Amino acid sequence: MKKKFMVLLMVLLALVLGACSSQETKSTTKESSGGDNEGAKVQKIIVGTGTQFPNVCFIDEDGKLTGYDVELVRKIDEKLPEYEFEFKTMEFSNLLLSLETNKIDFVAHQMEVNEERQEKFLFNEEPYNIFPLHVTVHKDNNDIHSIKDLKGKKAIVSATSNSAVFLEKYNKENNAGIEIVYAGNGPDSTINQIKTGRADATITTPFSVDFSNDAVDAQQKVVGEPLLNSKVYFLLRKDETPLQKRIDEALVELKKEGVVSQLSKKWLGADYTVNF
């Protein structure tokens, strides 16, 4: 009887150890390769992005999250064995609050530098492309040729975007008289409001216009000279300096390998990468 009890105890012990071993494997799915990090546990990093930015971060016809920023983050992830990146999608207006409240670890959504963001957050140091902002109108609009023609007109932008920050500042400093409205979803989206004439213009990029025209017949055109040529970065919390450093190291390598340039040409239609 005692012998049977000992055998049963050994079987139970083996099952418990096996379960623990299985759980450990699940938590280290991306093993570090080589160097001092051999066998180290991988830190999961939650990357905040959107689904409504053509070419940059969007859901394709197969239901897959993709675009320039998304695919670049995936390439960076491949360079950093100590991290495992996981995307979390949300409305653009929720990204900064989610970063501030630790729901995500960094933002990948063509983030440009402005004073408000610099006060609260940390940008990585290596820019990954240039973000040209233009006045954009319906293709049949022949009255608006530059931002000066927006006086008394309705311009639609995404809340908290750099387009919104720029337009709000321009309006105030120049007493420009532009009526600024903020985009929503569905019938209140930027594309629909301009297409139906409920808004006169927006501030966006040529590559976004090209994609929207091809994908959803947005019927838009860019007018005038660039209002802004901003460098684009990832946005992190102030305490994320180790992650910031590793992202920058990976970006430098990917630039040297020509990967960033290739992704820009594929998704943005031209080489918008920053060269030094």
N, C-alpha and C positions, 0 to 999 in steps of 0.2 A: 504493500500500500504506500509505504514511504517512498519507494523507488518510483512508483507511478506519479506521485505528487511532485517529485523532483523533475521528472521528465516534462510534466505539464508546465511547471514553473519556468523551465528553460525555454520552452516553446513560446510562452507568453513574453518572456524577456526579449527573445529574438524579434518577435513581431513589433514590440515597442521600439526597439533600436532601429528596425527597418523603417518604421514610420517616421522617426526623427530624421533619419538619413534622407528620406524622400523629401521631407519638408525643407531641409537645408539645401537640397538641389534646386528646389523651386525658387529659393531666395537668391540664388547665385547663377542665374541663367546666362549671364554674360560675363564669363570669366576673363580676368585680365591675362594678357599674353606676354610673357617675358618680363625681365627686369625685376624690381623690388615688389611689384604688385602681383606677382604670380600667386594665383589662388585666392586673391583678396575678394571680399564681397563687393558687389557692384552697387553703387548708389543710384537709386531711381530719381530722375529729374523730370518734373512735369513742365512741359512747354506749352504756354498759352498761345493760341492763334485763332484765326477766324475762318469762316467758310464763305464769305461774301465778297472777297477781293479778287477780281479776275486776274489770272496769271500768277498771283502771289500766294494766296491760300484760299482754296475753293474745293468743292466737291465735283468731281468729273462725272461724265455720263455713266460710268460704272459704279458710282457711289464711293469712290476713293478720294480721300483727302490728299491733295497734291498742290503743285504750284512752286514758284521759285523759292520762296522762303521755306516751305515745307521740305522740299527736296534738298536744299542746302543744309538744313538742320540734320537731316538723315545722313548726309555725307560727313558732317562734323561728328555725329554720334559714332560713326565707324572709326574715326580717328581717336576716340577717347574710350579706351577699354574699361576704365574705372567708373564710367557712367552708363546708364541706360536711359535714353530719352523716351518719353511717352507724351503724345499730344493730347491736349484738352482743348476742345473748341468751344467758343462762346461769342457773344456779340462783342464787337470791338469796344464799345463803351464800357464793358465790364472787365476788360483786361487789366487795367491799372489797379482797380480795386482788388481784383483777385491776386495780383502780385503783392500788393500791400498787406493783404490778410493771409499770406502764405498758402493760398490755394494752388498757386502755380509758382515755378521757380525762375522762369524767365519768359519774356515775350518775344515772339518772332512774328512781326506784322509791320515791316517797313517803318520802324520807329525812328523818327528824326529828333534831334536834340532841340529842346526849348528849356527856358529857365524853370518853368514849373516842374517838369520832369526831372531836371537835374537836382532840384532841391530834395526830392523824395527818393530818387532811385539812382542806380548805377548803370551807366552804359558800358558796354565793352569798348575797347580802344581801337580795334581794327574794323573800319567800315566795310560793308560788303557790297554796296552799290550806291549810286547817286539817284536821288528821287526828284525828278523835275516836275514842278507844279505849273499847270497852265489853266487859264480860263477855258472852260469847255461848254459848248452850247448845242442846241439841236442843229442838225445839218442844214436846215432851211432858214436858220436865223442869220440874217445879213445886217442886223443892227448893232450887234455887239462884236467889237474887234479887239478890245483890251479890257482890263479891269476898270479903266476910267469910264467905260460905257455901262457899268453896272449900277450907276446912281439911279435910285428909284426902282431898281429891279430886284427880283427875288433870287438869291443864291442859296443853294442847298448843299450842305456838307454834313459829314458824320460828326457827332458830338465827340469832343476830346481829341479829334484828329488834328494833325498839324495844319491841314487845310483850314479847319475851323479856327485854330489859334491864329494863323496868319491873317485870315479874313477879319476876325474880331479886332485884331491889332491895327490892321490897315484901316478899317472903318473908323476906329477911334482917333487915330493919329491924323487922318486926312479928312475927317468929317465927310466921309464918302457917301453916306446916305444909302448904303446897301442893306436891303432887308434880308437878314440871315435866318434860314430855317434849317432844322436838323432832320436828317433822314431817319426813316423807320423801315419797316418791312413791307413786302407786298405792294399794294397801291401807293404806299408812302415812300417807297424806295427812290433813290436818286434817279435811276434810269426811268422809272415810270413817271415821276413828276416832271422831268424835262421832256419826255416823249409826249406827254399830254398837255404841255404848256402851263402846268401849275407852278413850275419853277422856270426861271430864265437861264440859269447857268449853274455850274458847279466848278470846283477847283480840284483837278485831278491830273493824272499822268497820261502821256500819249499811249503808253503800252496798255493801260487800263481801258482807254477809249477803243483802241484797236481790237482788244479781246471782246469787249462788250458788243461792239458792232458786229463782229463775226459770230459770237455765241448766241446773242439774244436780240439781234437787230435793234440795238440801242439808238441808232440814228443820231450819233453825236459827232462833233468835230472839235478840234483844238483850235483856238484863235490866239493871236498875239505872241509876244515873247515870253520865255519862262519867267514866272514870278519868283521862283526860288529853285535853286539847285542844292538840295540838302543831302549830306551824307547820311547813310542809313546804318543803324546799329541794332544789336539786341539789347533788351532792357532787363536789368536784374535788380534784386534788392541790394541795399548798401553793404550788407554783410557777406555777399557772395563773391568776394574777391578771388578765392581759389578757382571757382567755376569760371569767372570772367577770364582769368589768365589762361586756362586750358582752352576755352573757346577761341581766344585770340591766337593761340599757338596753332590750333587746328586750321583756322582761317588762313593764316599765313602760308601754311603748307598747301592748302587747297588752291590758293591763288597761284603759287609757284607751279603747281601741277596743271594749271589751266582749267581746273574744274569749275571754279566760280564764274569765269568768263563763258564757258560752255553752257552752264545753266542759265545765265543771263540771256544769251542769244536764243536758247530754246524757249524760255518762258516769257521773256520781255521783248523779244524781237530785235534786240541789238545788244551790244556790249555796254551795259551801264555800270560795270565794275569800276572801283576806284583804283587808280594806278598812281604809284608814287615814284 
